[in-house]
């Protein structure tokens, strides 16, 4: 079965062969997955700040760089270079991460980055994709490579059982009257199971693209319910999108409940990804409890 990472590699390799603008910049991670004989594939070694600086120079030269690594090495370690070399220079690039919040806990905290999307929220002009299935990766990536904007794509080992339509808007997966649950990327299947377990009469929206935020889609969904109650379930830092929900519904009295990687929990044991989900109440049991208390409370 194809993973999101494999879909990313295959798509980029197809595009780099067809489009002379596409270039790939890595810092060892996945470097062997791209054609080594191609001069537009650059491995800078374990130098993540340099990786971003090189990508900026390539973008200034008119190329379309794809920058790739584990999320903490791609976003957190070279954050200043992202801010200055990419954002302040007003050039475009496609940043693609793996590892997500804690996909492979055996590597410890160094390979975990639940705060990556929140960091991109501090910088203007970024599109953020959080696909929930490998089949969603290719169309999102192909469109990103055609543009000249700034894109962050967050890939995960966890995925939904089926792909859904992707684009800038939210997709309505289920209609209900008690409120709205916005499920981001690979959280959708768990959200649907949690809603079913509680027999909750709620609308469920799915988001594979979270920035720009589909304010019109959320507002319409809320207006079609009897209660302006919104739960946002994100596979990264809890509350990352709550400010956008509040901005969207500022003219409507509403309640917001955020579910995500807890801000007050620093887990120092390795465990499995499932252990981390349970600790952050992001498994079906934890989400079911949140649905029950929020929509029936």
SEKE-224316 format. One line per field, with one value per residue: residue number from 1; residue in one letter; x negated, y negated, z negated of N, C-alpha, C in turn. Coordinates in steps of 0.02 Angstrom, whole numbers, m for minus. Layout:
! SEKE-224316
num	[NUM:...] $
residu	[A:...] $
n_u	[X:...] $
n_v	[Y:...] $
n_w	[Z:...] $
ca_u	[X:...] $
ca_v	[Y:...] $
ca_w	[Z:...] $
c_u	[X:...] $
c_v	[Y:...] $
c_w	[Z:...] $
This chain:
! SEKE-224316
num	[1:2:3:4:5:6:7:8:9:10:11:12:13:14:15:16:17:18:19:20:21:22:23:24:25:26:27:28:29:30:31:32:33:34:35:36:37:38:39:40:41:42:43:44:45:46:47:48:49:50:51:52:53:54:55:56:57:58:59:60:61:62:63:64:65:66:67:68:69:70:71:72:73:74:75:76:77:78:79:80:81:82:83:84:85:86:87:88:89:90:91:92:93:94:95:96:97:98:99:100:101:102:103:104:105:106:107:108:109:110:111:112:113:114:115:116:117:118:119:120:121:122:123:124:125:126:127:128:129:130:131:132:133:134:135:136:137:138:139:140:141:142:143:144:145:146:147:148:149:150:151:152:153:154:155:156:157:158:159:160:161:162:163:164:165:166:167:168:169:170:171:172:173:174:175:176:177:178:179:180:181:182:183:184:185:186:187:188:189:190:191:192:193:194:195:196:197:198:199:200:201:202:203:204:205:206:207:208:209:210:211:212:213:214:215:216:217:218:219:220:221:222:223:224:225:226:227:228:229:230:231:232:233:234:235:236:237:238:239:240:241:242:243:244:245:246:247:248:249:250:251:252:253:254:255:256:257:258:259:260:261:262:263:264:265:266:267:268:269:270:271:272:273:274:275:276:277:278:279:280:281:282:283:284:285:286:287:288:289:290:291:292:293:294:295:296:297] $
residu	[X:X:X:X:X:X:X:X:X:X:X:X:X:X:X:X:X:X:X:X:X:X:X:X:X:X:X:X:X:X:X:X:X:X:X:X:X:X:X:X:X:X:X:X:X:X:X:X:X:X:X:X:X:X:X:X:X:X:X:X:X:X:X:X:X:X:X:X:X:X:X:X:X:X:X:X:X:X:X:X:X:X:X:X:X:X:X:X:X:X:X:X:X:X:X:X:X:X:X:X:X:X:X:X:X:X:X:X:X:X:X:X:X:X:X:X:X:X:X:X:X:X:X:X:X:X:X:X:X:X:X:X:X:X:X:X:X:X:X:X:X:X:X:X:X:X:X:X:X:X:X:X:X:X:X:X:X:X:X:X:X:X:X:X:X:X:X:X:X:X:X:X:X:X:X:X:X:X:X:X:X:X:X:X:X:X:X:X:X:X:X:X:X:X:X:X:X:X:X:X:X:X:X:X:X:X:X:X:X:X:X:X:X:X:X:X:X:X:X:X:X:X:X:X:X:X:X:X:X:X:X:X:X:X:X:X:X:X:X:X:X:X:X:X:X:X:X:X:X:X:X:X:X:X:X:X:X:X:X:X:X:X:X:X:X:X:X:X:X:X:X:X:X:X:X:X:X:X:X:X:X:X:X:X:X:X:X:X:X:X:X:X:X:X:X:X:X] $
n_u	[m42:m28:m108:m88:m211:m276:m190:m216:m354:m350:m268:m343:m458:m405:m365:m483:m551:m474:m459:m565:m581:m566:m647:m737:m775:m863:m910:m992:m887:m782:m852:m903:m794:m770:m820:m990:m1077:m1028:m1050:m967:m931:m974:m1073:m1112:m1177:m1181:m1118:m1007:m970:m1047:m989:m864:m908:m974:m864:m793:m880:m874:m739:m739:m810:m718:m673:m572:m574:m570:m567:m623:m604:m605:m475:m515:m646:m628:m546:m553:m691:m756:m682:m704:m767:m665:m576:m649:m729:m639:m504:m522:m596:m501:m480:m433:m405:m394:m366:m385:m343:m381:m337:m255:m162:m198:m233:m326:m373:m485:m602:m605:m585:m653:m613:m484:m349:m229:m198:m212:m119:m63:m175:m192:m80:m122:m180:m149:m50:m60:m9:67:68:144:152:260:249:155:194:236:125:53:137:143:7:m35:35:m23:m154:m140:m113:m177:m181:m194:m202:m157:m161:m99:m140:m89:m103:14:179:338:469:516:497:540:623:510:447:462:573:682:747:908:949:1044:1210:1290:1382:1345:1227:1058:921:756:645:476:369:290:372:504:570:567:641:768:799:803:910:1012:1011:1067:1189:1209:1289:1224:1146:1013:864:732:560:427:348:295:251:267:400:561:673:801:858:863:943:1065:1098:1118:1225:1324:1358:1436:1369:1235:1108:944:825:655:545:384:229:117:47:155:291:239:310:411:422:455:579:651:637:707:837:871:982:1081:1151:1063:991:831:734:578:479:329:150:103:68:13:m51:m198:m264:m371:m404:m433:m345:m208:m137:m1:10:m25:80:187:147:161:295:339:380:514:591:558:596:731:777:754:843:964:970:964:1064:1177:1180] $
n_v	[60:m109:m241:m408:m471:m398:m428:m563:m563:m493:m578:m698:m653:m622:m749:m824:m771:m813:m951:m1084:m1180:m1129:m1088:m998:m1005:m936:m880:m763:m672:m565:m587:m492:m452:m525:m568:m551:m589:m703:m874:m961:m911:m928:m890:m948:m897:m872:m1002:m1101:m1237:m1288:m1216:m1280:m1408:m1383:m1342:m1462:m1540:m1469:m1488:m1626:m1628:m1587:m1456:m1317:m1267:m1115:m1076:m968:m867:m787:m848:m930:m962:m1026:m1135:m1189:m1195:m1273:m1391:m1532:m1554:m1518:m1619:m1735:m1708:m1649:m1700:m1844:m1879:m1861:m1750:m1595:m1424:m1246:m1164:m1008:m896:m752:m636:m708:m746:m649:m528:m422:m376:m312:m377:m483:m647:m733:m708:m749:m860:m944:m1078:m1135:m1186:m1291:m1373:m1411:m1488:m1608:m1673:m1767:m1726:m1589:m1434:m1292:m1120:m972:m824:m678:m555:m449:m463:m593:m668:m682:m765:m884:m915:m924:m1038:m1132:m1134:m1194:m1325:m1483:m1510:m1505:m1355:m1234:m1064:m936:m778:m614:m455:m405:m381:m406:m289:m309:m420:m594:m731:m861:m1026:m1204:m1223:m1165:m999:m933:m798:m739:m779:m869:m931:m975:m1040:m1076:m980:m999:m907:m876:m822:m666:m641:m617:m487:m441:m539:m520:m391:m419:m510:m426:m332:m404:m436:m563:m705:m788:m901:m854:m915:m904:m937:m952:m1050:m1181:m1310:m1430:m1467:m1399:m1501:m1538:m1414:m1354:m1446:m1438:m1304:m1308:m1398:m1318:m1233:m1200:m1245:m1348:m1281:m1228:m1106:m1081:m967:m930:m862:m912:m1043:m1081:m1191:m1266:m1317:m1388:m1527:m1567:m1510:m1585:m1713:m1692:m1672:m1787:m1871:m1792:m1724:m1597:m1435:m1359:m1213:m1141:m1009:m922:m898:m906:m1058:m1070:m954:m867:m734:m611:m480:m349:m250:m207:m274:m263:m259:m390:m457:m416:m474:m607:m616:m592:m478:m364:m342:m451:m560:m531:m552:m690:m736:m696:m770:m901:m924:m880:m935] $
n_w	[0:42:m42:m114:m105:m4:103:115:152:275:351:355:421:545:585:583:688:793:785:800:703:577:427:301:130:1:m165:m191:m239:m153:m36:52:122:233:402:414:513:566:583:523:403:241:106:m47:m155:m336:m369:m404:m407:m304:m200:m184:m151:m29:46:52:130:251:282:300:416:507:504:444:291:196:31:m93:m239:m403:m509:m626:m589:m472:m497:m632:m671:m564:m572:m575:m452:m366:m393:m355:m235:m147:m172:m199:m89:3:88:167:114:92:m50:m121:m243:m346:m477:m561:m709:m805:m739:m741:m880:m935:m905:m990:m1068:m983:m855:m844:m811:m855:m850:m725:m625:m696:m706:m571:m562:m614:m512:m366:m219:m189:m122:m189:m188:m246:m213:m221:m168:m57:78:85:84:207:301:226:215:348:391:306:354:476:448:381:250:67:m14:m134:m165:m259:m298:m351:m438:m478:m422:m338:m292:m165:m24:m6:80:124:97:78:m2:m137:m154:m165:m259:m336:m386:m516:m662:m788:m801:m742:m688:m647:m561:m539:m413:m443:m553:m526:m513:m645:m708:m649:m697:m834:m840:m795:m899:m1001:m953:m901:m838:m729:m612:m509:m453:m335:m320:m214:m176:m273:m283:m161:m277:m271:m290:m245:m217:m345:m413:m342:m369:m507:m515:m465:m565:m726:m835:m874:m895:m891:m863:m844:m778:m773:m711:m771:m873:m1004:m985:m881:m770:m828:m840:m713:m695:m788:m732:m613:m659:m725:m724:m769:m910:m993:m1035:m1061:m1050:m1067:m1006:m1011:m1006:m1168:m1254:m1380:m1409:m1420:m1359:m1414:m1397:m1279:m1206:m1095:m942:m957:m1096:m1125:m1061:m1144:m1265:m1235:m1217:m1088:m1030:m984:m1098:m1182:m1101:m1086:m1216:m1224:m1125:m1182:m1303:m1257:m1157:m1216:m1337] $
ca_u	[0:m66:m103:m91:m280:m288:m153:m254:m415:m332:m242:m398:m502:m371:m363:m550:m569:m433:m460:m633:m582:m563:m710:m728:m829:m857:m965:m1003:m824:m749:m890:m913:m732:m767:m874:m1053:m1113:m995:m1082:m916:m922:m1029:m1076:m1160:m1202:m1139:m1123:m939:m967:m1074:m939:m815:m942:m984:m798:m778:m919:m846:m676:m756:m835:m662:m655:m520:m606:m535:m611:m595:m636:m560:m443:m555:m706:m607:m508:m575:m763:m774:m625:m726:m780:m599:m548:m687:m752:m581:m450:m541:m618:m440:m486:m392:m435:m349:m396:m349:m370:m358:m345:m196:m171:m235:m222:m373:m399:m547:m657:m603:m559:m689:m579:m414:m337:m158:m189:m234:m69:m59:m231:m177:m29:m154:m208:m95:m53:m74:43:50:106:137:191:278:244:104:222:246:59:34:169:122:m62:m39:57:m74:m214:m123:m108:m238:m168:m228:m159:m180:m121:m115:m125:m87:m95:83:222:407:478:528:481:596:605:464:449:458:633:697:794:958:951:1106:1253:1324:1412:1325:1165:1012:854:709:592:420:326:299:417:574:599:577:697:830:812:822:977:1058:1015:1108:1251:1211:1320:1182:1116:941:828:664:512:359:313:317:235:316:454:624:720:869:883:880:1000:1125:1114:1144:1291:1372:1371:1476:1325:1171:1056:894:767:601:501:323:176:59:56:223:310:203:356:468:428:488:650:680:642:759:903:873:1049:1128:1134:1044:944:778:696:520:446:266:95:113:16:m18:m79:m264:m271:m442:m412:m429:m281:m188:m95:65:4:m23:149:227:126:187:367:351:406:587:619:550:638:800:791:758:906:1019:973:973:1126:1235:1174] $
ca_v	[0:m171:m288:m478:m487:m369:m467:m626:m550:m475:m638:m745:m625:m631:m820:m850:m747:m847:m1024:m1105:m1227:m1094:m1068:m967:m1018:m895:m878:m691:m635:m547:m610:m437:m438:m568:m551:m582:m616:m765:m931:m998:m877:m952:m867:m992:m867:m886:m1075:m1121:m1309:m1294:m1189:m1332:m1462:m1361:m1344:m1532:m1561:m1437:m1522:m1692:m1616:m1569:m1386:m1300:m1218:m1072:m1069:m909:m833:m777:m911:m975:m984:m1068:m1194:m1219:m1210:m1329:m1438:m1599:m1556:m1518:m1686:m1786:m1690:m1634:m1748:m1914:m1888:m1855:m1699:m1536:m1358:m1195:m1128:m945:m863:m687:m629:m740:m764:m596:m468:m369:m399:m279:m425:m531:m714:m767:m695:m766:m931:m962:m1150:m1159:m1228:m1352:m1416:m1441:m1539:m1671:m1701:m1779:m1705:m1518:m1384:m1232:m1060:m916:m769:m623:m492:m456:m486:m665:m701:m699:m824:m944:m930:m946:m1107:m1173:m1140:m1238:m1393:m1513:m1533:m1470:m1299:m1184:m1003:m896:m708:m571:m383:m390:m402:m383:m230:m329:m489:m640:m787:m909:m1094:m1253:m1224:m1107:m952:m909:m725:m719:m834:m862:m993:m994:m1080:m1060:m955:m1006:m857:m894:m769:m597:m635:m610:m422:m438:m584:m488:m337:m450:m537:m369:m300:m446:m452:m637:m733:m845:m905:m841:m943:m878:m986:m931:m1115:m1220:m1379:m1475:m1436:m1406:m1535:m1535:m1346:m1343:m1490:m1408:m1243:m1328:m1428:m1265:m1193:m1233:m1268:m1373:m1248:m1203:m1070:m1074:m911:m938:m815:m949:m1077:m1097:m1261:m1302:m1353:m1416:m1599:m1576:m1495:m1643:m1768:m1674:m1675:m1843:m1902:m1741:m1695:m1528:m1402:m1323:m1163:m1120:m946:m915:m880:m950:m1107:m1065:m887:m851:m662:m594:m409:m339:m221:m203:m330:m252:m280:m463:m476:m406:m523:m673:m608:m595:m414:m365:m349:m521:m604:m517:m587:m761:m747:m687:m825:m966:m931:m862:m969] $
ca_w	[0:47:m97:m92:m87:62:152:123:190:344:385:367:472:610:602:596:756:843:777:785:647:513:396:236:83:m59:m213:m201:m243:m89:22:99:157:292:450:394:571:588:550:486:339:200:36:m79:m216:m394:m378:m386:m392:m237:m155:m170:m116:40:79:65:188:311:297:328:484:550:499:396:247:148:m27:m126:m295:m460:m526:m669:m554:m416:m519:m695:m672:m521:m570:m558:m380:m333:m403:m319:m168:m106:m182:m192:m20:42:139:154:109:66:m105:m133:m302:m370:m549:m593:m780:m840:m700:m758:m945:m955:m897:m1044:m1058:m929:m791:m853:m799:m856:m844:m659:m592:m735:m686:m505:m573:m631:m451:m318:m150:m180:m114:m229:m172:m293:m182:m264:m130:m5:142:82:87:276:329:188:231:418:394:272:396:532:424:357:182:12:m32:m181:m162:m319:m285:m410:m429:m495:m367:m336:m249:m96:m7:4:125:94:124:24:m43:m178:m126:m212:m259:m369:m407:m581:m686:m856:m798:m688:m703:m592:m567:m496:m388:m465:m611:m506:m530:m718:m724:m629:m745:m897:m831:m793:m965:m1044:m918:m901:m778:m712:m546:m509:m396:m326:m293:m195:m172:m331:m269:m193:m315:m234:m335:m216:m225:m415:m431:m313:m406:m573:m505:m448:m624:m777:m889:m848:m933:m844:m889:m795:m795:m732:m731:m796:m936:m1023:m980:m828:m725:m865:m828:m649:m707:m822:m683:m565:m691:m772:m725:m791:m976:m980:m1079:m1025:m1087:m1027:m1023:m976:m1051:m1226:m1265:m1447:m1419:m1392:m1370:m1413:m1382:m1206:m1189:m1025:m920:m987:m1165:m1125:m1046:m1204:m1315:m1215:m1204:m1016:m1006:m978:m1165:m1205:m1060:m1103:m1279:m1209:m1089:m1229:m1352:m1224:m1119:m1258:m1401] $
c_u	[m44:m55:m103:m161:m297:m252:m188:m315:m399:m308:m299:m444:m471:m375:m432:m575:m533:m440:m530:m638:m588:m633:m695:m788:m815:m917:m972:m937:m793:m790:m899:m850:m725:m827:m939:m1091:m1085:m1025:m1032:m894:m984:m1022:m1131:m1193:m1158:m1146:m1054:m932:m993:m1024:m888:m846:m954:m918:m778:m816:m894:m780:m690:m782:m779:m642:m600:m547:m556:m585:m582:m637:m583:m536:m486:m617:m689:m578:m540:m649:m781:m719:m647:m739:m714:m570:m583:m701:m694:m529:m469:m566:m559:m449:m446:m432:m383:m387:m354:m382:m343:m367:m287:m210:m213:m224:m264:m407:m465:m607:m656:m579:m592:m652:m504:m404:m262:m145:m203:m183:m60:m116:m219:m123:m59:m182:m152:m106:m67:m9:21:97:91:178:204:273:193:132:237:180:44:70:150:51:m70:m18:5:m134:m202:m124:m176:m231:m207:m180:m194:m133:m146:m92:m129:m84:m23:129:292:414:492:511:546:575:560:466:446:518:640:750:843:964:1017:1145:1285:1347:1384:1261:1121:946:812:651:537:380:341:343:488:604:613:635:764:848:834:892:1029:1066:1060:1176:1262:1239:1283:1161:1041:911:758:620:446:316:340:298:228:373:520:677:791:899:903:941:1065:1147:1145:1215:1345:1384:1414:1434:1258:1114:1008:838:717:554:442:269:113:81:128:236:277:250:413:477:464:562:684:687:700:829:910:940:1102:1107:1120:1000:893:744:640:494:383:213:94:53:m21:m52:m146:m277:m344:m456:m400:m360:m270:m149:m25:65:8:47:193:211:153:262:384:368:482:620:616:593:712:821:798:822:965:1026:988:1042:1188:1233:1215] $
c_v	[m63:m215:m360:m496:m459:m407:m533:m615:m535:m536:m686:m718:m631:m704:m848:m828:m786:m923:m1047:m1156:m1191:m1074:m1042:m982:m978:m905:m806:m651:m627:m565:m555:m419:m478:m555:m588:m613:m683:m823:m973:m962:m892:m925:m907:m960:m887:m960:m1104:m1195:m1322:m1270:m1242:m1390:m1445:m1364:m1415:m1557:m1531:m1470:m1591:m1686:m1593:m1496:m1377:m1247:m1180:m1058:m1016:m884:m814:m845:m956:m1001:m1031:m1135:m1228:m1240:m1269:m1383:m1508:m1606:m1555:m1588:m1738:m1767:m1676:m1690:m1820:m1929:m1883:m1808:m1638:m1472:m1310:m1156:m1066:m909:m793:m686:m658:m755:m713:m529:m409:m386:m367:m326:m479:m600:m752:m761:m711:m841:m946:m1037:m1178:m1205:m1293:m1400:m1448:m1494:m1607:m1707:m1710:m1743:m1631:m1479:m1322:m1175:m1005:m858:m713:m556:m502:m481:m561:m703:m726:m760:m888:m964:m955:m1019:m1153:m1184:m1186:m1311:m1421:m1536:m1492:m1417:m1254:m1124:m957:m823:m667:m498:m362:m419:m376:m325:m248:m403:m529:m696:m837:m975:m1142:m1252:m1161:m1064:m929:m834:m700:m782:m819:m930:m1017:m1037:m1054:m1034:m963:m958:m872:m831:m701:m588:m616:m543:m417:m482:m550:m430:m365:m477:m480:m338:m339:m463:m527:m662:m797:m842:m894:m870:m913:m930:m952:m993:m1159:m1294:m1387:m1436:m1451:m1436:m1530:m1466:m1332:m1384:m1460:m1346:m1259:m1357:m1376:m1216:m1233:m1262:m1289:m1347:m1214:m1168:m1062:m1019:m912:m890:m848:m989:m1100:m1173:m1300:m1343:m1387:m1491:m1612:m1559:m1555:m1703:m1755:m1686:m1734:m1878:m1853:m1717:m1620:m1501:m1363:m1274:m1139:m1053:m940:m891:m930:m995:m1097:m998:m880:m777:m641:m520:m399:m312:m215:m265:m324:m271:m356:m489:m471:m458:m593:m672:m616:m527:m417:m374:m421:m569:m593:m552:m662:m778:m745:m748:m892:m974:m911:m897:m1032] $
c_w	[0:m14:m70:m70:m18:117:166:167:263:383:402:421:541:632:618:665:809:842:757:728:580:490:327:192:20:m104:m237:m200:m174:m28:75:138:222:337:435:452:594:548:511:423:297:129:1:m140:m275:m412:m358:m371:m322:m185:m135:m132:m43:78:96:126:253:331:328:400:531:548:446:348:203:92:m73:m184:m346:m483:m572:m636:m496:m439:m580:m693:m626:m518:m549:m483:m341:m335:m358:m246:m120:m112:m168:m122:29:102:118:149:82:13:m120:m190:m310:m445:m589:m666:m817:m804:m723:m824:m967:m949:m950:m1022:m1001:m863:m795:m845:m797:m845:m775:m625:m630:m718:m618:m511:m592:m570:m399:m252:m138:m171:m151:m212:m223:m264:m232:m230:m75:61:143:92:158:303:292:207:302:425:362:316:456:512:405:285:131:m15:m83:m177:m217:m307:m348:m391:m442:m440:m375:m288:m177:m86:2:52:89:131:66:m22:m84:m143:m180:m205:m289:m390:m475:m605:m753:m857:m742:m717:m640:m604:m516:m478:m416:m527:m591:m527:m605:m739:m707:m676:m812:m895:m830:m862:m1013:m1013:m914:m835:m758:m639:m553:m445:m395:m293:m278:m184:m228:m327:m194:m226:m280:m280:m309:m227:m297:m435:m404:m351:m473:m566:m489:m506:m673:m833:m858:m892:m885:m882:m832:m819:m747:m756:m755:m857:m948:m1019:m924:m784:m762:m852:m762:m653:m739:m775:m634:m594:m737:m776:m750:m860:m969:m1036:m1037:m1073:m1042:m1053:m980:m1025:m1108:m1238:m1331:m1459:m1383:m1407:m1362:m1406:m1307:m1187:m1114:m1006:m951:m1061:m1171:m1109:m1108:m1257:m1300:m1201:m1131:m986:m1006:m1046:m1190:m1167:m1074:m1167:m1267:m1173:m1137:m1276:m1319:m1193:m1159:m1325:m1406] $
